[in-house]
Amino acid sequence: MVKHAKPDSLCEQALSIFASCYGAEAGVVALKFLPLGGLYLTGGVTGKTMEFLMRDHAFLDAFNDKGC
């Protein structure tokens, strides 16, 4: 019998930490290069975690948190 992970599982916490780090770095890249046409996130990891990144606010919170 396969058990489903609880919403607050260790895996989800780890993914939230990853999303926060990923968002912080994406925000730094946006400030560094000032992409006027938008910032595109691509790659295998982004594609596989997109649903979580849209649902969890860790990515956007870290992206926007630049001390201004």
N, CA, C and O atoms as a GROMACS GRO file, in nm:
protein
  272
    1MET      N    1   0.084  -0.118   0.000
    1MET     CA    2   0.000   0.000   0.000
    1MET      C    3   0.089   0.125   0.000
    1MET      O    4   0.182   0.135   0.080
    2VAL      N    5   0.061   0.217  -0.088
    2VAL     CA    6   0.137   0.341  -0.100
    2VAL      C    7   0.070   0.448  -0.015
    2VAL      O    8  -0.050   0.473  -0.028
    3LYS      N    9   0.148   0.511   0.070
    3LYS     CA   10   0.095   0.621   0.151
    3LYS      C   11   0.124   0.752   0.081
    3LYS      O   12   0.232   0.772   0.027
    4HIS      N   13   0.026   0.839   0.082
    4HIS     CA   14   0.045   0.972   0.022
    4HIS      C   15   0.109   1.064   0.125
    4HIS      O   16   0.081   1.054   0.244
    5ALA      N   17   0.194   1.152   0.079
    5ALA     CA   18   0.263   1.246   0.168
    5ALA      C   19   0.166   1.346   0.225
    5ALA      O   20   0.073   1.391   0.158
    6LYS      N   21   0.187   1.381   0.349
    6LYS     CA   22   0.106   1.483   0.413
    6LYS      C   23   0.143   1.619   0.355
    6LYS      O   24   0.254   1.637   0.307
    7PRO      N   25   0.050   1.716   0.357
    7PRO     CA   26   0.080   1.848   0.301
    7PRO      C   27   0.202   1.915   0.364
    7PRO      O   28   0.273   1.990   0.297
    8ASP      N   29   0.228   1.889   0.491
    8ASP     CA   30   0.342   1.950   0.560
    8ASP      C   31   0.459   1.853   0.571
    8ASP      O   32   0.535   1.856   0.668
    9SER      N   33   0.474   1.768   0.473
    9SER     CA   34   0.579   1.668   0.478
    9SER      C   35   0.717   1.731   0.463
    9SER      O   36   0.731   1.846   0.421
   10LEU      N   37   0.818   1.654   0.498
   10LEU     CA   38   0.956   1.701   0.487
   10LEU      C   39   0.991   1.736   0.342
   10LEU      O   40   1.065   1.831   0.317
   11CYS      N   41   0.938   1.659   0.248
   11CYS     CA   42   0.964   1.688   0.106
   11CYS      C   43   0.907   1.823   0.065
   11CYS      O   44   0.970   1.899  -0.008
   12GLU      N   45   0.787   1.853   0.112
   12GLU     CA   46   0.727   1.981   0.078
   12GLU      C   47   0.802   2.097   0.143
   12GLU      O   48   0.814   2.204   0.083
   13GLN      N   49   0.852   2.077   0.263
   13GLN     CA   50   0.932   2.180   0.328
   13GLN      C   51   1.062   2.204   0.250
   13GLN      O   52   1.104   2.318   0.232
   14ALA      N   53   1.124   2.095   0.205
   14ALA     CA   54   1.248   2.108   0.126
   14ALA      C   55   1.220   2.180  -0.005
   14ALA      O   56   1.300   2.264  -0.048
   15LEU      N   57   1.109   2.149  -0.069
   15LEU     CA   58   1.074   2.215  -0.194
   15LEU      C   59   1.044   2.363  -0.172
   15LEU      O   60   1.074   2.446  -0.258
   16SER      N   61   0.987   2.397  -0.058
   16SER     CA   62   0.961   2.537  -0.026
   16SER      C   63   1.092   2.613  -0.005
   16SER      O   64   1.104   2.728  -0.047
   17ILE      N   65   1.190   2.550   0.058
   17ILE     CA   66   1.322   2.612   0.075
   17ILE      C   67   1.388   2.632  -0.061
   17ILE      O   68   1.444   2.738  -0.088
   18PHE      N   69   1.379   2.530  -0.147
   18PHE     CA   70   1.433   2.543  -0.283
   18PHE      C   71   1.366   2.657  -0.358
   18PHE      O   72   1.434   2.736  -0.423
   19ALA      N   73   1.233   2.666  -0.349
   19ALA     CA   74   1.159   2.771  -0.419
   19ALA      C   75   1.201   2.909  -0.370
   19ALA      O   76   1.211   3.003  -0.448
   20SER      N   77   1.226   2.920  -0.241
   20SER     CA   78   1.271   3.048  -0.185
   20SER      C   79   1.409   3.087  -0.238
   20SER      O   80   1.432   3.202  -0.275
   21CYS      N   81   1.501   2.991  -0.241
   21CYS     CA   82   1.635   3.017  -0.294
   21CYS      C   83   1.631   3.050  -0.443
   21CYS      O   84   1.701   3.139  -0.490
   22TYR      N   85   1.549   2.976  -0.516
   22TYR     CA   86   1.534   2.995  -0.660
   22TYR      C   87   1.476   3.134  -0.689
   22TYR      O   88   1.521   3.203  -0.780
   23GLY      N   89   1.375   3.173  -0.611
   23GLY     CA   90   1.313   3.304  -0.628
   23GLY      C   91   1.408   3.417  -0.595
   23GLY      O   92   1.410   3.520  -0.663
   24ALA      N   93   1.488   3.399  -0.489
   24ALA     CA   94   1.585   3.502  -0.451
   24ALA      C   95   1.688   3.522  -0.562
   24ALA      O   96   1.721   3.635  -0.596
   25GLU      N   97   1.738   3.413  -0.617
   25GLU     CA   98   1.838   3.424  -0.724
   25GLU      C   99   1.776   3.481  -0.852
   25GLU      O  100   1.841   3.559  -0.921
   26ALA      N  101   1.653   3.443  -0.884
   26ALA     CA  102   1.586   3.499  -1.001
   26ALA      C  103   1.567   3.649  -0.985
   26ALA      O  104   1.578   3.725  -1.082
   27GLY      N  105   1.538   3.693  -0.862
   27GLY     CA  106   1.524   3.836  -0.836
   27GLY      C  107   1.655   3.910  -0.853
   27GLY      O  108   1.656   4.022  -0.903
   28VAL      N  109   1.765   3.849  -0.811
   28VAL     CA  110   1.897   3.909  -0.829
   28VAL      C  111   1.929   3.922  -0.978
   28VAL      O  112   1.981   4.025  -1.022
   29VAL      N  113   1.899   3.818  -1.055
   29VAL     CA  114   1.923   3.822  -1.199
   29VAL      C  115   1.839   3.932  -1.263
   29VAL      O  116   1.887   4.002  -1.352
   30ALA      N  117   1.714   3.948  -1.218
   30ALA     CA  118   1.628   4.053  -1.273
   30ALA      C  119   1.686   4.191  -1.244
   30ALA      O  120   1.682   4.280  -1.329
   31LEU      N  121   1.739   4.210  -1.124
   31LEU     CA  122   1.801   4.340  -1.092
   31LEU      C  123   1.930   4.362  -1.169
   31LEU      O  124   1.961   4.475  -1.210
   32LYS      N  125   2.004   4.257  -1.189
   32LYS     CA  126   2.133   4.268  -1.257
   32LYS      C  127   2.118   4.302  -1.405
   32LYS      O  128   2.190   4.386  -1.458
   33PHE      N  129   2.025   4.235  -1.472
   33PHE     CA  130   2.012   4.251  -1.617
   33PHE      C  131   1.895   4.339  -1.661
   33PHE      O  132   1.884   4.373  -1.779
   34LEU      N  133   1.807   4.376  -1.568
   34LEU     CA  134   1.690   4.460  -1.598
   34LEU      C  135   1.617   4.414  -1.725
   34LEU      O  136   1.611   4.488  -1.823
   35PRO      N  137   1.561   4.293  -1.724
   35PRO     CA  138   1.495   4.241  -1.845
   35PRO      C  139   1.360   4.310  -1.869
   35PRO      O  140   1.260   4.274  -1.807
   36LEU      N  141   1.359   4.408  -1.958
   36LEU     CA  142   1.238   4.486  -1.982
   36LEU      C  143   1.128   4.405  -2.048
   36LEU      O  144   1.010   4.439  -2.035
   37GLY      N  145   1.163   4.298  -2.118
   37GLY     CA  146   1.063   4.213  -2.182
   37GLY      C  147   1.015   4.099  -2.094
   37GLY      O  148   0.932   4.019  -2.137
   38GLY      N  149   1.064   4.090  -1.973
   38GLY     CA  150   1.024   3.984  -1.882
   38GLY      C  151   1.139   3.889  -1.854
   38GLY      O  152   1.240   3.889  -1.925
   39LEU      N  153   1.124   3.811  -1.752
   39LEU     CA  154   1.224   3.713  -1.712
   39LEU      C  155   1.165   3.575  -1.734
   39LEU      O  156   1.059   3.543  -1.680
   40TYR      N  157   1.231   3.494  -1.814
   40TYR     CA  158   1.182   3.361  -1.846
   40TYR      C  159   1.257   3.257  -1.764
   40TYR      O  160   1.380   3.253  -1.765
   41LEU      N  161   1.182   3.174  -1.695
   41LEU     CA  162   1.241   3.064  -1.619
   41LEU      C  163   1.223   2.937  -1.702
   41LEU      O  164   1.111   2.899  -1.735
   42THR      N  165   1.333   2.873  -1.734
   42THR     CA  166   1.326   2.754  -1.818
   42THR      C  167   1.405   2.641  -1.753
   42THR      O  168   1.475   2.660  -1.654
   43GLY      N  169   1.393   2.526  -1.811
   43GLY     CA  170   1.471   2.412  -1.765
   43GLY      C  171   1.385   2.302  -1.707
   43GLY      O  172   1.265   2.320  -1.683
   44GLY      N  173   1.446   2.190  -1.684
   44GLY     CA  174   1.376   2.073  -1.635
   44GLY      C  175   1.321   2.090  -1.494
   44GLY      O  176   1.208   2.050  -1.466
   45VAL      N  177   1.400   2.150  -1.406
   45VAL     CA  178   1.356   2.167  -1.268
   45VAL      C  179   1.236   2.262  -1.263
   45VAL      O  180   1.139   2.236  -1.192
   46THR      N  181   1.244   2.370  -1.336
   46THR     CA  182   1.133   2.466  -1.338
   46THR      C  183   1.006   2.401  -1.392
   46THR      O  184   0.898   2.420  -1.336
   47GLY      N  185   1.019   2.326  -1.498
   47GLY     CA  186   0.903   2.260  -1.557
   47GLY      C  187   0.838   2.159  -1.463
   47GLY      O  188   0.715   2.146  -1.459
   48LYS      N  189   0.920   2.088  -1.389
   48LYS     CA  190   0.868   1.985  -1.300
   48LYS      C  191   0.813   2.043  -1.169
   48LYS      O  192   0.733   1.978  -1.102
   49THR      N  193   0.855   2.162  -1.131
   49THR     CA  194   0.809   2.222  -1.005
   49THR      C  195   0.715   2.340  -1.027
   49THR      O  196   0.679   2.407  -0.930
   50MET      N  197   0.676   2.368  -1.149
   50MET     CA  198   0.595   2.486  -1.180
   50MET      C  199   0.465   2.489  -1.100
   50MET      O  200   0.426   2.595  -1.050
   51GLU      N  201   0.398   2.377  -1.087
   51GLU     CA  202   0.273   2.373  -1.012
   51GLU      C  203   0.296   2.416  -0.866
   51GLU      O  204   0.218   2.493  -0.810
   52PHE      N  205   0.402   2.367  -0.807
   52PHE     CA  206   0.434   2.405  -0.669
   52PHE      C  207   0.474   2.552  -0.661
   52PHE      O  208   0.432   2.622  -0.568
   53LEU      N  209   0.553   2.599  -0.755
   53LEU     CA  210   0.597   2.739  -0.754
   53LEU      C  211   0.479   2.835  -0.765
   53LEU      O  212   0.481   2.943  -0.706
   54MET      N  213   0.377   2.796  -0.840
   54MET     CA  214   0.259   2.881  -0.854
   54MET      C  215   0.170   2.875  -0.729
   54MET      O  216   0.105   2.973  -0.694
   55ARG      N  217   0.168   2.761  -0.663
   55ARG     CA  218   0.082   2.742  -0.546
   55ARG      C  219   0.145   2.800  -0.420
   55ARG      O  220   0.076   2.862  -0.339
   56ASP      N  221   0.273   2.779  -0.402
   56ASP     CA  222   0.344   2.825  -0.282
   56ASP      C  223   0.395   2.967  -0.307
   56ASP      O  224   0.436   3.000  -0.418
   57HIS      N  225   0.391   3.050  -0.205
   57HIS     CA  226   0.431   3.190  -0.221
   57HIS      C  227   0.578   3.214  -0.194
   57HIS      O  228   0.625   3.328  -0.203
   58ALA      N  229   0.652   3.110  -0.159
   58ALA     CA  230   0.794   3.127  -0.124
   58ALA      C  231   0.874   3.184  -0.240
   58ALA      O  232   0.961   3.270  -0.219
   59PHE      N  233   0.847   3.140  -0.363
   59PHE     CA  234   0.922   3.187  -0.480
   59PHE      C  235   0.901   3.337  -0.500
   59PHE      O  236   0.998   3.412  -0.508
   60LEU      N  237   0.776   3.381  -0.510
   60LEU     CA  238   0.749   3.522  -0.537
   60LEU      C  239   0.786   3.612  -0.420
   60LEU      O  240   0.832   3.725  -0.440
   61ASP      N  241   0.768   3.564  -0.298
   61ASP     CA  242   0.808   3.644  -0.182
   61ASP      C  243   0.959   3.670  -0.185
   61ASP      O  244   1.003   3.783  -0.163
   62ALA      N  245   1.037   3.567  -0.213
   62ALA     CA  246   1.183   3.582  -0.221
   62ALA      C  247   1.224   3.664  -0.342
   62ALA      O  248   1.318   3.742  -0.334
   63PHE      N  249   1.154   3.647  -0.454
   63PHE     CA  250   1.183   3.724  -0.575
   63PHE      C  251   1.167   3.873  -0.549
   63PHE      O  252   1.250   3.953  -0.593
   64ASN      N  253   1.060   3.910  -0.480
   64ASN     CA  254   1.029   4.051  -0.456
   64ASN      C  255   1.101   4.112  -0.337
   64ASN      O  256   1.108   4.234  -0.327
   65ASP      N  257   1.154   4.031  -0.247
   65ASP     CA  258   1.216   4.082  -0.124
   65ASP      C  259   1.360   4.125  -0.152
   65ASP      O  260   1.454   4.046  -0.138
   66LYS      N  261   1.375   4.249  -0.192
   66LYS     CA  262   1.508   4.302  -0.223
   66LYS      C  263   1.543   4.424  -0.140
   66LYS      O  264   1.630   4.502  -0.178
   67GLY      N  265   1.477   4.441  -0.026
   67GLY     CA  266   1.513   4.548   0.067
   67GLY      C  267   1.473   4.687   0.024
   67GLY      O  268   1.528   4.784   0.077
   68CYS      N  269   1.382   4.701  -0.067
   68CYS     CA  270   1.341   4.836  -0.111
   68CYS      C  271   1.219   4.881  -0.035
   68CYS      O  272   1.169   4.991  -0.058
   0.00000   0.00000   0.00000
